[in-house]
Amino acid sequence: MSLIQVKNAAFRYDGKEVVSDLNFSVEHCDYLCIVGENGSGKSTLVKGLLGLKAPHDGTITFGEGLTARQIGYLPQQKESQRDFPASVQEVVLSGTLNSLGFRPFYSRVQKKNALEQIERVGMLPLKNAAFRELSGGQQQRALLARALAATQSLLILDEPIASLDPVAAADMYRLIEEINRNHGVTIIMVSHDPHAAAHEAGKVLHLENHQLFYGTSADYRKSEIGKRFLGGESR
């Protein structure tokens, strides 16, 4: 069974339908990129995948024992969050809050897991550094480690490259691909950049308040929709 199966789903916001005709699945180890212009329904769909918003029509089904609480989520970073007064290790540990239950303190297993995720993103030498003193790229790595601390199977990344310089963006893309390919973590990444999606991800879901395209990135590059948004690129 698919990790996530979306069938005939549609969502409303303030009583108005914002995205509809959603039919796609997410399989184990997929790397799916959701693209579309601002207002196309990407953020609303993400809320649905996270279990924060129910579709008014159709269904979203989780398989393989997955629940919304077991999804690691990296939201768009706001400027106010860049000045967060905590160490890298404390930020990453906060990603395990859903598994704390009624315990008031982090367990040894959770602390070990946090250190493993910090090491996975190449931030171990900075584990005690203040988050607010990191560069933008380093902050995104720390937040990616935080999302990884919450899951063993699925990450949802909302515009993880936004505001990064080209070098840091390329480094983040490389890290995301490594996590997907070498560690078996399924990736759903939201992006406003169809060019990056067509080359970084294995599958593309293109929205324009409804589903314009769902399929492999290779087929997307060859499709009429893909060519229109990629400026004729087909390779």
Buried (B, 14 or more C-beta within 10 A) or exposed (E): EBBBBBEEBBBBEEEEBBBBBBEBBBBBBBBBBBBBBEEBBBBBBBEBBBEEBEBEEBEBEBBEEBEBEBBBBBBBBEEEBEEBEBBBBBBBBBBBEBBEEEEEEBEEEBBEBBBBBBEBBEBBEBBEBBBEEBEBBBBBBBBBBBBBBBBEBBBBBBBBBBBBEEEBBEBBBEBBBEBBEEEEBBBBBBBBBBBBBBBBBBBBBBBBBBBBBBBEBBEBBBBEBBBEBBEEBEE
